[in-house]
Amino acid sequence: MTTLTPGLVGTAAREVTEETTASAVGSGLVPVFSTPSLVALVEMAAVHALDGHLDAADTTVGTRIELSHVAATPLGMHVRAEAVLERVEGRLLTFRVSAWDGREKIGEGTHIRAVVSRERFLAKVQAKSGG
């Protein structure tokens, strides 16, 4: 496994579209950026922080997320997430994550990812599905 050090930063951004609203994903009944979509965006930022820093045979998987979604974002606005690698404990990576729309901070929290062998991980998944 490649040696990872705290301080790596990744970002991800997207426009709030109908497909990412709470009413579309089933997490609410209003046409605003959904919490599940926010979770996906901060996870993407964490993945981007690791671009070029992992061995080719490795990948990461999300294992835990604690996220406050503190402000609503309407259709058409853009949202941006940032993930900063704060701690490396063996194969566990802890990120501080935050997100903003064009006006304010909309979320913040902590995200943990685990470094895994891509081949072993996919073999376990395939075995679980009976394949």
C-alpha positions as CSV (number, residue, x, y, z in Angstrom):
1,M,0.0,0.0,0.0
2,T,1.2,3.5,-0.8
3,T,2.1,5.7,2.1
4,L,-0.7,8.3,2.5
5,T,-0.1,11.4,4.6
6,P,-2.6,13.9,6.1
7,G,-3.2,17.1,4.2
8,L,-4.3,15.6,0.9
9,V,-7.3,17.7,-0.4
10,G,-10.0,16.7,-2.9
11,T,-13.0,18.6,-4.3
12,A,-16.1,17.7,-6.3
13,A,-18.8,19.9,-7.7
14,R,-22.1,19.6,-9.4
15,E,-25.3,21.5,-10.3
16,V,-28.5,20.7,-8.4
17,T,-30.7,19.0,-10.9
18,E,-34.1,17.4,-10.6
19,E,-32.4,14.0,-10.2
20,T,-30.5,15.1,-7.1
21,T,-33.5,16.6,-5.2
22,A,-35.0,15.2,-2.1
23,S,-38.3,14.6,-3.9
24,A,-36.6,12.6,-6.6
25,V,-34.4,10.3,-4.4
26,G,-37.1,9.7,-1.8
27,S,-35.5,11.5,1.1
28,G,-38.1,14.2,1.3
29,L,-40.9,15.9,-0.5
30,V,-39.2,19.2,-1.5
31,P,-37.2,20.1,-4.7
32,V,-33.9,20.9,-3.0
33,F,-30.5,19.2,-3.0
34,S,-30.9,16.0,-1.1
35,T,-28.9,14.7,1.8
36,P,-28.1,11.5,-0.1
37,S,-26.8,13.6,-2.9
38,L,-24.7,15.6,-0.5
39,V,-23.2,12.4,1.0
40,A,-22.3,11.2,-2.5
41,L,-20.7,14.5,-3.3
42,V,-18.4,14.6,-0.2
43,E,-17.5,10.9,-0.8
44,M,-16.5,11.9,-4.4
45,A,-14.3,14.7,-3.0
46,A,-12.6,12.2,-0.7
47,V,-12.0,9.8,-3.6
48,H,-10.5,12.7,-5.6
49,A,-8.2,13.6,-2.7
50,L,-6.6,10.1,-3.2
51,D,-6.2,10.4,-7.0
52,G,-2.7,9.3,-7.9
53,H,-1.8,8.3,-4.3
54,L,-2.9,4.7,-4.1
55,D,-1.2,1.6,-5.5
56,A,-2.9,0.5,-8.8
57,A,-4.2,-2.7,-7.1
58,D,-5.9,-0.7,-4.3
59,T,-9.1,1.3,-4.0
60,T,-11.0,2.8,-1.1
61,V,-14.5,2.1,0.1
62,G,-16.6,4.3,2.4
63,T,-17.2,2.8,5.8
64,R,-18.6,5.7,7.9
65,I,-20.0,9.2,7.4
66,E,-21.2,11.7,10.0
67,L,-22.6,14.7,8.1
68,S,-24.7,17.7,9.1
69,H,-26.8,19.1,6.2
70,V,-27.4,22.6,7.5
71,A,-28.8,24.6,4.6
72,A,-31.1,23.9,1.6
73,T,-29.9,24.5,-2.0
74,P,-32.5,25.0,-4.8
75,L,-32.5,23.7,-8.3
76,G,-30.0,25.2,-10.7
77,M,-27.5,26.3,-8.0
78,H,-24.0,24.7,-7.9
79,V,-22.7,22.9,-4.9
80,R,-19.0,22.2,-4.1
81,A,-17.5,19.7,-1.6
82,E,-14.1,19.5,-0.1
83,A,-12.4,16.6,1.7
84,V,-9.2,17.0,3.7
85,L,-7.4,13.8,4.8
86,E,-6.8,14.4,8.5
87,R,-5.8,11.0,9.9
88,V,-4.3,7.7,8.6
89,E,-4.6,4.7,10.9
90,G,-3.4,1.7,9.0
91,R,-5.9,1.2,6.2
92,L,-8.5,3.6,7.7
93,L,-8.5,7.2,6.3
94,T,-10.4,9.9,8.1
95,F,-11.5,13.0,6.2
96,R,-12.9,16.3,7.3
97,V,-15.6,17.2,4.8
98,S,-17.5,20.3,4.0
99,A,-19.8,21.7,1.3
100,W,-21.1,25.0,0.0
101,D,-23.5,26.4,-2.5
102,G,-23.1,29.8,-4.1
103,R,-24.3,31.5,-0.9
104,E,-23.3,29.6,2.2
105,K,-22.0,26.4,3.8
106,I,-24.5,23.7,3.4
107,G,-22.8,20.8,5.2
108,E,-19.9,19.5,7.2
109,G,-18.7,16.4,8.9
110,T,-16.4,13.4,9.0
111,H,-16.0,10.6,6.5
112,I,-13.9,7.4,6.9
113,R,-12.7,5.3,4.0
114,A,-10.8,2.0,4.1
115,V,-8.0,1.1,1.6
116,V,-8.7,-2.3,0.2
117,S,-7.4,-4.6,-2.5
118,R,-9.7,-4.1,-5.5
119,E,-9.4,-7.7,-6.6
120,R,-10.1,-9.2,-3.1
121,F,-13.0,-6.8,-2.5
122,L,-14.7,-7.7,-5.8
123,A,-14.1,-11.4,-5.2
124,K,-15.9,-11.2,-1.9
125,V,-18.8,-9.3,-3.5
126,Q,-19.1,-11.8,-6.3
127,A,-19.0,-14.7,-3.8
128,K,-21.7,-13.0,-1.8
129,S,-23.9,-12.8,-4.8
130,G,-23.4,-16.5,-5.5
131,G,-21.4,-15.8,-8.6
